[in-house]
């Protein structure tokens, strides 16, 4: 396989935006990732549509844009609540940054990937998000995210 054929497709920024990690206790998660592992806590906010409380920590104190996103459900009857019930705390999704959401989604559809939401939904931190079906992405729940227009 010639690796040079893999230029970023139209619309993708070519970087991981964040790692989404499901936790049962956000404070304990922050103590682990900020207090012990040394990441910088930048925001805590609620995402009512997803029934979530979210903490955002920078992956790189020296300025890289990637983050860890800790996800604590506010209601067991939510996507992350059901994930915790089934699998326990752990890596929930990997989010890739898009520069042009429409172009990125068009490339995913052309490749035959199913989208869990056809239209981008407002997520945390001023982003819009679309999730890809994990059955089409080697078992990993992948989020495509970009700044809200
Ligand atoms: Co996310």
Backbone and ligand atoms as CSV (ligand in chain L), in Angstrom:
chain,resi,resn,atom,element,x,y,z
A,1,UNK,N,N,0.858,-1.200,0.000
A,1,UNK,CA,C,0.000,0.000,0.000
A,1,UNK,C,C,0.890,1.246,0.000
A,2,UNK,N,N,0.585,2.162,-0.883
A,2,UNK,CA,C,1.371,3.392,-0.980
A,2,UNK,C,C,0.748,4.447,-0.060
A,3,UNK,N,N,1.474,4.769,1.037
A,3,UNK,CA,C,0.892,5.686,2.017
A,3,UNK,C,C,0.680,7.085,1.452
A,4,UNK,N,N,1.387,7.409,0.341
A,4,UNK,CA,C,1.266,8.779,-0.173
A,4,UNK,C,C,-0.099,9.075,-0.771
A,5,UNK,N,N,-0.896,8.018,-1.006
A,5,UNK,CA,C,-2.224,8.272,-1.563
A,5,UNK,C,C,-3.177,8.873,-0.526
A,6,UNK,N,N,-2.764,8.867,0.768
A,6,UNK,CA,C,-3.700,9.295,1.796
A,6,UNK,C,C,-3.538,10.761,2.174
A,7,UNK,N,N,-3.697,11.618,1.197
A,7,UNK,CA,C,-3.824,13.038,1.516
A,7,UNK,C,C,-5.171,13.231,2.200
A,8,UNK,N,N,-5.280,14.231,3.105
A,8,UNK,CA,C,-6.582,14.414,3.762
A,8,UNK,C,C,-7.677,14.679,2.723
A,9,UNK,N,N,-8.825,14.012,2.857
A,9,UNK,CA,C,-9.909,14.250,1.904
A,9,UNK,C,C,-10.496,15.639,2.109
A,10,UNK,N,N,-11.215,16.076,1.117
A,10,UNK,CA,C,-11.849,17.397,1.184
A,10,UNK,C,C,-12.614,17.535,2.493
A,11,UNK,N,N,-12.418,18.651,3.161
A,11,UNK,CA,C,-13.219,18.952,4.341
A,11,UNK,C,C,-12.594,18.558,5.659
A,12,UNK,N,N,-11.712,17.532,5.677
A,12,UNK,CA,C,-11.135,17.109,6.951
A,12,UNK,C,C,-9.902,17.963,7.279
A,13,UNK,N,N,-9.730,18.254,8.582
A,13,UNK,CA,C,-8.578,19.048,9.001
A,13,UNK,C,C,-7.322,18.174,9.134
A,14,UNK,N,N,-7.503,16.858,9.252
A,14,UNK,CA,C,-6.352,15.973,9.377
A,14,UNK,C,C,-5.788,15.919,10.786
A,15,UNK,N,N,-6.643,16.077,11.780
A,15,UNK,CA,C,-6.168,15.943,13.163
A,15,UNK,C,C,-7.307,15.467,14.064
A,16,UNK,N,N,-6.908,14.862,15.190
A,16,UNK,CA,C,-7.887,14.472,16.207
A,16,UNK,C,C,-8.256,15.716,17.006
A,17,UNK,N,N,-9.539,15.985,17.130
A,17,UNK,CA,C,-9.998,17.140,17.911
A,17,UNK,C,C,-10.067,16.802,19.397
A,18,UNK,N,N,-10.648,15.654,19.709
A,18,UNK,CA,C,-10.682,15.246,21.122
A,18,UNK,C,C,-10.965,13.754,21.255
A,19,UNK,N,N,-10.637,13.246,22.446
A,19,UNK,CA,C,-10.987,11.887,22.850
A,19,UNK,C,C,-12.116,12.011,23.858
A,20,UNK,N,N,-13.240,11.382,23.579
A,20,UNK,CA,C,-14.390,11.422,24.491
A,20,UNK,C,C,-14.331,10.231,25.435
A,21,UNK,N,N,-14.263,10.504,26.734
A,21,UNK,CA,C,-14.118,9.443,27.735
A,21,UNK,C,C,-15.295,9.504,28.700
A,22,UNK,N,N,-16.022,8.391,28.794
A,22,UNK,CA,C,-17.193,8.326,29.680
A,22,UNK,C,C,-16.749,8.079,31.114
A,23,UNK,N,N,-17.286,8.875,32.021
A,23,UNK,CA,C,-16.967,8.723,33.445
A,23,UNK,C,C,-18.265,8.747,34.253
A,24,UNK,N,N,-18.224,8.131,35.443
A,24,UNK,CA,C,-19.393,8.184,36.316
A,24,UNK,C,C,-19.313,9.399,37.243
A,25,UNK,N,N,-18.108,9.914,37.456
A,25,UNK,CA,C,-17.894,10.982,38.433
A,25,UNK,C,C,-16.944,12.011,37.804
A,26,UNK,N,N,-17.507,13.137,37.369
A,26,UNK,CA,C,-16.706,14.126,36.642
A,26,UNK,C,C,-15.582,14.701,37.500
A,27,UNK,N,N,-15.893,14.959,38.779
A,27,UNK,CA,C,-14.867,15.526,39.670
A,27,UNK,C,C,-13.674,14.569,39.784
A,28,UNK,N,N,-13.966,13.272,39.939
A,28,UNK,CA,C,-12.889,12.282,40.044
A,28,UNK,C,C,-12.119,12.219,38.726
A,29,UNK,N,N,-12.836,12.324,37.607
A,29,UNK,CA,C,-12.175,12.320,36.306
A,29,UNK,C,C,-11.243,13.501,36.152
A,30,UNK,N,N,-11.687,14.665,36.599
A,30,UNK,CA,C,-10.847,15.873,36.514
A,30,UNK,C,C,-9.621,15.723,37.409
A,31,UNK,N,N,-9.834,15.146,38.604
A,31,UNK,CA,C,-8.676,14.939,39.499
A,31,UNK,C,C,-7.645,14.030,38.841
A,32,UNK,N,N,-8.117,12.986,38.124
A,32,UNK,CA,C,-7.189,12.067,37.457
A,32,UNK,C,C,-6.471,12.758,36.301
A,33,UNK,N,N,-7.247,13.356,35.377
A,33,UNK,CA,C,-6.625,13.850,34.135
A,33,UNK,C,C,-5.901,15.181,34.328
A,34,UNK,N,N,-6.428,16.053,35.206
A,34,UNK,CA,C,-5.766,17.336,35.444
A,34,UNK,C,C,-4.790,17.219,36.611
A,35,UNK,N,N,-5.301,16.712,37.743
A,35,UNK,CA,C,-4.501,16.701,38.957
A,35,UNK,C,C,-3.330,15.737,38.876
A,36,UNK,N,N,-3.569,14.543,38.320
A,36,UNK,CA,C,-2.527,13.511,38.345
A,36,UNK,C,C,-1.757,13.440,37.034
A,37,UNK,N,N,-2.486,13.487,35.901
A,37,UNK,CA,C,-1.819,13.318,34.602
A,37,UNK,C,C,-1.354,14.645,34.015
A,38,UNK,N,N,-1.809,15.760,34.586
A,38,UNK,CA,C,-1.205,17.050,34.257
A,38,UNK,C,C,-1.840,17.819,33.116
A,39,UNK,N,N,-2.997,17.383,32.632
A,39,UNK,CA,C,-3.645,18.152,31.561
A,39,UNK,C,C,-4.282,19.410,32.136
A,40,UNK,N,N,-4.416,20.429,31.281
A,40,UNK,CA,C,-4.971,21.708,31.728
A,40,UNK,C,C,-6.483,21.715,31.526
A,41,UNK,N,N,-7.219,21.913,32.622
A,41,UNK,CA,C,-8.681,22.003,32.536
A,41,UNK,C,C,-9.052,23.351,31.938
A,42,UNK,N,N,-9.828,23.337,30.851
A,42,UNK,CA,C,-10.188,24.608,30.223
A,42,UNK,C,C,-11.671,24.947,30.333
A,43,UNK,N,N,-12.541,23.970,30.512
A,43,UNK,CA,C,-13.963,24.301,30.586
A,43,UNK,C,C,-14.747,23.141,31.190
A,44,UNK,N,N,-15.810,23.482,31.895
A,44,UNK,CA,C,-16.814,22.510,32.328
A,44,UNK,C,C,-18.150,23.078,31.910
A,45,UNK,N,N,-18.949,22.289,31.209
A,45,UNK,CA,C,-20.253,22.791,30.784
A,45,UNK,C,C,-21.252,21.662,30.675
A,46,UNK,N,N,-22.534,22.034,30.659
A,46,UNK,CA,C,-23.585,21.040,30.479
A,46,UNK,C,C,-24.061,21.083,29.040
A,47,UNK,N,N,-24.374,19.900,28.502
A,47,UNK,CA,C,-24.959,19.799,27.164
A,47,UNK,C,C,-26.336,19.167,27.353
A,48,UNK,N,N,-27.369,20.014,27.553
A,48,UNK,CA,C,-28.693,19.491,27.906
A,48,UNK,C,C,-29.248,18.521,26.858
A,49,UNK,N,N,-28.991,18.793,25.571
A,49,UNK,CA,C,-29.548,17.927,24.527
A,49,UNK,C,C,-29.050,16.491,24.684
A,50,UNK,N,N,-27.797,16.333,25.129
A,50,UNK,CA,C,-27.229,14.990,25.300
A,50,UNK,C,C,-27.313,14.528,26.753
A,51,UNK,N,N,-27.921,15.344,27.637
A,51,UNK,CA,C,-28.030,15.025,29.065
A,51,UNK,C,C,-26.639,14.696,29.636
A,52,UNK,N,N,-25.710,15.620,29.404
A,52,UNK,CA,C,-24.316,15.410,29.774
A,52,UNK,C,C,-23.754,16.601,30.520
A,53,UNK,N,N,-22.808,16.316,31.410
A,53,UNK,CA,C,-21.908,17.332,31.919
A,53,UNK,C,C,-20.533,16.984,31.373
A,54,UNK,N,N,-19.842,17.968,30.820
A,54,UNK,CA,C,-18.624,17.728,30.056
A,54,UNK,C,C,-17.487,18.579,30.617
A,55,UNK,N,N,-16.317,17.975,30.772
A,55,UNK,CA,C,-15.108,18.740,31.109
A,55,UNK,C,C,-14.131,18.616,29.954
A,56,UNK,N,N,-13.526,19.733,29.591
A,56,UNK,CA,C,-12.583,19.761,28.479
A,56,UNK,C,C,-11.193,20.043,29.032
A,57,UNK,N,N,-10.228,19.176,28.667
A,57,UNK,CA,C,-8.849,19.344,29.134
A,57,UNK,C,C,-7.928,19.318,27.923
A,58,UNK,N,N,-6.979,20.238,27.890
A,58,UNK,CA,C,-6.064,20.291,26.743
A,58,UNK,C,C,-5.097,19.118,26.773
A,59,UNK,N,N,-4.935,18.469,25.609
A,59,UNK,CA,C,-3.979,17.362,25.506
A,59,UNK,C,C,-2.547,17.857,25.561
A,60,UNK,N,N,-2.348,19.127,25.242
A,60,UNK,CA,C,-1.000,19.660,25.103
A,60,UNK,C,C,-0.946,21.052,25.725
A,61,UNK,N,N,-0.258,21.151,26.855
A,61,UNK,CA,C,-0.131,22.451,27.514
A,61,UNK,C,C,0.656,23.442,26.671
A,62,UNK,N,N,1.419,22.916,25.698
A,62,UNK,CA,C,2.255,23.808,24.892
A,62,UNK,C,C,1.543,24.303,23.650
A,63,UNK,N,N,0.219,24.090,23.578
A,63,UNK,CA,C,-0.521,24.802,22.552
A,63,UNK,C,C,-1.236,23.995,21.501
A,64,UNK,N,N,-1.037,22.668,21.433
A,64,UNK,CA,C,-1.767,21.879,20.447
A,64,UNK,C,C,-3.270,21.970,20.685
A,65,UNK,N,N,-4.063,21.793,19.635
A,65,UNK,CA,C,-5.506,22.013,19.771
A,65,UNK,C,C,-6.288,20.828,20.331
A,66,UNK,N,N,-5.682,19.659,20.470
A,66,UNK,CA,C,-6.438,18.475,20.881
A,66,UNK,C,C,-6.852,18.513,22.343
A,67,UNK,N,N,-7.924,17.804,22.664
A,67,UNK,CA,C,-8.461,17.802,24.023
A,67,UNK,C,C,-8.889,16.404,24.444
A,68,UNK,N,N,-8.989,16.228,25.755
A,68,UNK,CA,C,-9.746,15.121,26.330
A,68,UNK,C,C,-11.090,15.702,26.748
A,69,UNK,N,N,-12.155,14.997,26.421
A,69,UNK,CA,C,-13.508,15.430,26.777
A,69,UNK,C,C,-14.063,14.378,27.735
A,70,UNK,N,N,-14.187,14.736,29.000
A,70,UNK,CA,C,-14.768,13.808,29.973
A,70,UNK,C,C,-16.277,13.981,29.956
A,71,UNK,N,N,-16.995,12.863,29.888
A,71,UNK,CA,C,-18.439,12.882,29.700
A,71,UNK,C,C,-19.119,12.202,30.874
A,72,UNK,N,N,-19.863,12.982,31.655
A,72,UNK,CA,C,-20.625,12.364,32.742
A,72,UNK,C,C,-22.110,12.558,32.449
A,73,UNK,N,N,-22.847,11.440,32.334
A,73,UNK,CA,C,-24.280,11.587,32.043
A,73,UNK,C,C,-25.029,12.219,33.217
A,74,UNK,N,N,-25.999,13.070,32.899
A,74,UNK,CA,C,-26.867,13.649,33.922
A,74,UNK,C,C,-28.113,12.789,34.107
A,75,UNK,N,N,-28.267,11.787,33.242
A,75,UNK,CA,C,-29.458,10.935,33.252
A,75,UNK,C,C,-29.015,9.570,32.705
A,76,UNK,N,N,-29.354,8.469,33.429
A,76,UNK,CA,C,-28.956,7.153,32.905
A,76,UNK,C,C,-29.594,6.859,31.548
A,77,UNK,N,N,-30.732,7.515,31.277
A,77,UNK,CA,C,-31.423,7.319,30.001
A,77,UNK,C,C,-30.887,8.333,28.983
A,78,UNK,N,N,-29.638,8.122,28.580
A,78,UNK,CA,C,-28.966,8.992,27.610
A,78,UNK,C,C,-27.942,8.127,26.889
A,79,UNK,N,N,-27.392,8.621,25.814
A,79,UNK,CA,C,-26.426,7.804,25.056
A,79,UNK,C,C,-25.258,7.367,25.932
A,80,UNK,N,N,-24.667,8.327,26.632
A,80,UNK,CA,C,-23.497,7.985,27.457
A,80,UNK,C,C,-23.925,7.195,28.698
A,81,UNK,N,N,-25.128,7.487,29.225
A,81,UNK,CA,C,-25.652,6.720,30.357
A,81,UNK,C,C,-25.781,5.235,30.011
A,82,UNK,N,N,-26.329,4.977,28.826
A,82,UNK,CA,C,-26.486,3.580,28.391
A,82,UNK,C,C,-25.128,2.933,28.116
A,83,UNK,N,N,-24.190,3.717,27.576
A,83,UNK,CA,C,-22.829,3.211,27.352
A,83,UNK,C,C,-22.202,2.770,28.679
A,84,UNK,N,N,-22.317,3.616,29.711
A,84,UNK,CA,C,-21.743,3.295,31.021
A,84,UNK,C,C,-22.388,2.041,31.606
A,85,UNK,N,N,-23.694,1.954,31.457
A,85,UNK,CA,C,-24.442,0.801,31.974
A,85,UNK,C,C,-23.935,-0.490,31.321
A,86,UNK,N,N,-23.677,-0.418,30.007
A,86,UNK,CA,C,-23.299,-1.607,29.243
A,86,UNK,C,C,-21.811,-1.943,29.395
A,87,UNK,N,N,-20.963,-0.918,29.294
A,87,UNK,CA,C,-19.522,-1.177,29.187
A,87,UNK,C,C,-18.706,-0.635,30.353
A,88,UNK,N,N,-19.301,0.239,31.162
A,88,UNK,CA,C,-18.532,0.866,32.234
A,88,UNK,C,C,-17.735,2.036,31.695
A,89,UNK,N,N,-17.021,2.746,32.581
A,89,UNK,CA,C,-16.259,3.923,32.149
A,89,UNK,C,C,-15.187,3.535,31.132
A,90,UNK,N,N,-14.876,4.472,30.242
A,90,UNK,CA,C,-13.817,4.199,29.270
A,90,UNK,C,C,-13.943,5.072,28.046
A,91,UNK,N,N,-13.114,4.745,27.050
A,91,UNK,CA,C,-13.114,5.530,25.807
A,91,UNK,C,C,-14.456,5.373,25.106
A,92,UNK,N,N,-15.120,6.477,24.860
A,92,UNK,CA,C,-16.456,6.464,24.260
A,92,UNK,C,C,-16.408,6.805,22.777
A,93,UNK,N,N,-15.654,7.838,22.406
A,93,UNK,CA,C,-15.536,8.182,20.990
A,93,UNK,C,C,-14.241,8.933,20.713
A,94,UNK,N,N,-13.874,8.952,19.431
A,94,UNK,CA,C,-12.725,9.728,18.963
A,94,UNK,C,C,-13.265,10.743,17.972
A,95,UNK,N,N,-12.961,12.026,18.210
A,95,UNK,CA,C,-13.509,13.091,17.363
A,95,UNK,C,C,-12.426,13.635,16.446
A,96,UNK,N,N,-12.752,13.721,15.161
A,96,UNK,CA,C,-11.847,14.263,14.154
A,96,UNK,C,C,-12.359,15.624,13.711
A,97,UNK,N,N,-11.438,16.565,13.554
A,97,UNK,CA,C,-11.811,17.925,13.185
A,97,UNK,C,C,-12.064,18.024,11.682
A,98,UNK,N,N,-13.147,18.692,11.343
A,98,UNK,CA,C,-13.433,19.009,9.940
A,98,UNK,C,C,-13.308,20.509,9.746
A,99,UNK,N,N,-12.758,20.899,8.600
A,99,UNK,CA,C,-12.728,22.331,8.263
A,99,UNK,C,C,-13.990,22.714,7.516
A,100,UNK,N,N,-14.523,21.768,6.772
A,100,UNK,CA,C,-15.746,22.002,6.003
A,100,UNK,C,C,-16.652,20.790,6.237
A,101,UNK,N,N,-17.628,20.959,7.127
A,101,UNK,CA,C,-18.474,19.833,7.537
A,101,UNK,C,C,-19.188,19.216,6.339
A,102,UNK,N,N,-19.747,20.035,5.470
A,102,UNK,CA,C,-20.508,19.487,4.336
A,102,UNK,C,C,-19.618,18.613,3.460
A,103,UNK,N,N,-18.412,19.096,3.173
A,103,UNK,CA,C,-17.499,18.330,2.321
A,103,UNK,C,C,-17.058,17.045,3.033
A,104,UNK,N,N,-16.804,17.137,4.343
A,104,UNK,CA,C,-16.382,15.953,5.095
A,104,UNK,C,C,-17.481,14.899,5.093
A,105,UNK,N,N,-18.726,15.325,5.309
A,105,UNK,CA,C,-19.836,14.364,5.341
A,105,UNK,C,C,-20.075,13.770,3.962
A,106,UNK,N,N,-19.914,14.583,2.922
A,106,UNK,CA,C,-20.079,14.067,1.560
A,106,UNK,C,C,-19.052,12.970,1.304
A,107,UNK,N,N,-17.802,13.171,1.765
A,107,UNK,CA,C,-16.761,12.156,1.566
A,107,UNK,C,C,-17.107,10.879,2.330
A,108,UNK,N,N,-17.630,11.022,3.549
A,108,UNK,CA,C,-18.021,9.843,4.337
A,108,UNK,C,C,-19.146,9.075,3.644
A,109,UNK,N,N,-20.136,9.812,3.156
A,109,UNK,CA,C,-21.264,9.150,2.480
A,109,UNK,C,C,-20.785,8.438,1.218
A,110,UNK,N,N,-19.909,9.095,0.466
A,110,UNK,CA,C,-19.391,8.491,-0.770
A,110,UNK,C,C,-18.642,7.198,-0.452
A,111,UNK,N,N,-17.964,7.171,0.707
A,111,UNK,CA,C,-17.221,5.971,1.118
A,111,UNK,C,C,-18.149,4.893,1.676
A,112,UNK,N,N,-19.448,5.204,1.769
A,112,UNK,CA,C,-20.419,4.211,2.239
A,112,UNK,C,C,-20.562,4.134,3.742
A,113,UNK,N,N,-20.056,5.134,4.470
A,113,UNK,CA,C,-20.198,5.133,5.923
A,113,UNK,C,C,-21.582,5.665,6.293
A,114,UNK,N,N,-22.220,4.975,7.235
A,114,UNK,CA,C,-23.523,5.452,7.715
A,114,UNK,C,C,-23.319,6.537,8.777
A,115,UNK,N,N,-24.141,7.565,8.708
A,115,UNK,CA,C,-24.104,8.631,9.715
A,115,UNK,C,C,-25.208,8.347,10.736
A,116,UNK,N,N,-24.897,8.510,12.022
A,116,UNK,CA,C,-25.921,8.297,13.053
A,116,UNK,C,C,-26.874,9.475,13.103
A,117,UNK,N,N,-26.403,10.663,12.747
A,117,UNK,CA,C,-27.303,11.813,12.551
A,117,UNK,C,C,-26.948,12.453,11.209
A,118,UNK,N,N,-27.924,12.568,10.346
A,118,UNK,CA,C,-27.669,13.058,8.988
A,118,UNK,C,C,-27.323,14.549,8.986
A,119,UNK,N,N,-27.924,15.283,9.909
A,119,UNK,CA,C,-27.648,16.722,10.009
A,119,UNK,C,C,-26.757,16.963,11.226
A,120,UNK,N,N,-25.776,17.870,11.114
A,120,UNK,CA,C,-24.943,18.180,12.288
A,120,UNK,C,C,-25.787,18.702,13.455
A,121,UNK,N,N,-25.437,18.238,14.666
A,121,UNK,CA,C,-26.125,18.667,15.876
A,121,UNK,C,C,-25.199,19.567,16.684
A,122,UNK,N,N,-25.775,20.544,17.404
A,122,UNK,CA,C,-24.916,21.362,18.265
A,122,UNK,C,C,-24.341,20.520,19.402
A,123,UNK,N,N,-23.020,20.554,19.574
A,123,UNK,CA,C,-22.373,19.817,20.660
A,123,UNK,C,C,-21.822,20.785,21.684
A,124,UNK,N,N,-20.870,20.316,22.501
A,124,UNK,CA,C,-20.250,21.183,23.500
A,124,UNK,C,C,-19.254,22.121,22.821
A,125,UNK,N,N,-18.872,23.161,23.531
A,125,UNK,CA,C,-17.749,24.030,23.163
A,125,UNK,C,C,-17.932,24.720,21.811
A,126,UNK,N,N,-19.162,25.087,21.464
A,126,UNK,CA,C,-19.384,25.828,20.223
A,126,UNK,C,C,-19.122,25.023,18.963
A,127,UNK,N,N,-19.267,23.698,19.058
A,127,UNK,CA,C,-19.020,22.834,17.896
A,127,UNK,C,C,-20.328,22.228,17.403
A,128,UNK,N,N,-20.314,21.810,16.141
A,128,UNK,CA,C,-21.386,20.968,15.618
A,128,UNK,C,C,-20.793,19.593,15.332
A,129,UNK,N,N,-21.623,18.562,15.529
A,129,UNK,CA,C,-21.083,17.203,15.508
A,129,UNK,C,C,-21.966,16.253,14.716
A,130,UNK,N,N,-21.303,15.285,14.083
A,130,UNK,CA,C,-21.980,14.161,13.426
A,130,UNK,C,C,-21.223,12.901,13.840
A,131,UNK,N,N,-21.973,11.846,14.167
A,131,UNK,CA,C,-21.342,10.580,14.532
A,131,UNK,C,C,-21.478,9.580,13.394
A,132,UNK,N,N,-20.433,8.772,13.211
A,132,UNK,CA,C,-20.443,7.717,12.199
A,132,UNK,C,C,-20.776,6.387,12.872
A,133,UNK,N,N,-21.451,5.529,12.134
A,133,UNK,CA,C,-21.851,4.235,12.699
A,133,UNK,C,C,-20.612,3.386,12.990
A,134,UNK,N,N,-20.426,2.952,14.273
A,134,UNK,CA,C,-19.208,2.214,14.614
A,134,UNK,C,C,-19.051,0.904,13.835
A,135,UNK,N,N,-20.153,0.353,13.344
A,135,UNK,CA,C,-20.031,-0.886,12.540
A,135,UNK,C,C,-19.280,-0.606,11.239
A,136,UNK,N,N,-19.270,0.660,10.814
A,136,UNK,CA,C,-18.582,1.018,9.568
A,136,UNK,C,C,-17.172,1.551,9.809
A,137,UNK,N,N,-16.778,1.681,11.101
A,137,UNK,CA,C,-15.501,2.323,11.418
A,137,UNK,C,C,-14.698,1.475,12.413
A,138,UNK,N,N,-14.624,0.176,12.117
A,138,UNK,CA,C,-13.798,-0.752,12.899
A,138,UNK,C,C,-14.136,-0.728,14.392
A,139,UNK,N,N,-15.427,-0.518,14.700
A,139,UNK,CA,C,-15.862,-0.631,16.086
A,139,UNK,C,C,-15.640,0.602,16.938
A,140,UNK,N,N,-15.071,1.653,16.343
A,140,UNK,CA,C,-14.835,2.884,17.104
A,140,UNK,C,C,-15.923,3.891,16.748
A,141,UNK,N,N,-16.553,4.461,17.771
A,141,UNK,CA,C,-17.518,5.534,17.510
A,141,UNK,C,C,-16.723,6.792,17.139
A,142,UNK,N,N,-16.878,7.224,15.903
A,142,UNK,CA,C,-16.134,8.390,15.421
A,142,UNK,C,C,-17.072,9.573,15.288
A,143,UNK,N,N,-16.613,10.690,15.834
A,143,UNK,CA,C,-17.334,11.964,15.716
A,143,UNK,C,C,-16.578,12.840,14.733
A,144,UNK,N,N,-17.319,13.502,13.857
A,144,UNK,CA,C,-16.745,14.533,13.011
A,144,UNK,C,C,-17.245,15.862,13.578
A,145,UNK,N,N,-16.349,16.804,13.850
A,145,UNK,CA,C,-16.804,18.041,14.462
A,145,UNK,C,C,-16.161,19.245,13.798
A,146,UNK,N,N,-16.893,20.348,13.816
A,146,UNK,CA,C,-16.366,21.597,13.300
A,146,UNK,C,C,-17.005,22.738,14.089
A,147,UNK,N,N,-16.452,23.921,13.949
A,147,UNK,CA,C,-17.039,25.098,14.590
A,147,UNK,C,C,-18.454,25.296,14.056
A,148,UNK,N,N,-19.361,25.722,14.931
A,148,UNK,CA,C,-20.700,26.076,14.471
A,148,UNK,C,C,-20.583,27.229,13.467
A,149,UNK,N,N,-21.313,27.141,12.347
A,149,UNK,CA,C,-21.195,28.218,11.347
A,149,UNK,C,C,-21.776,29.521,11.882
L,1,CO,CO,CO,-17.159,14.609,21.452
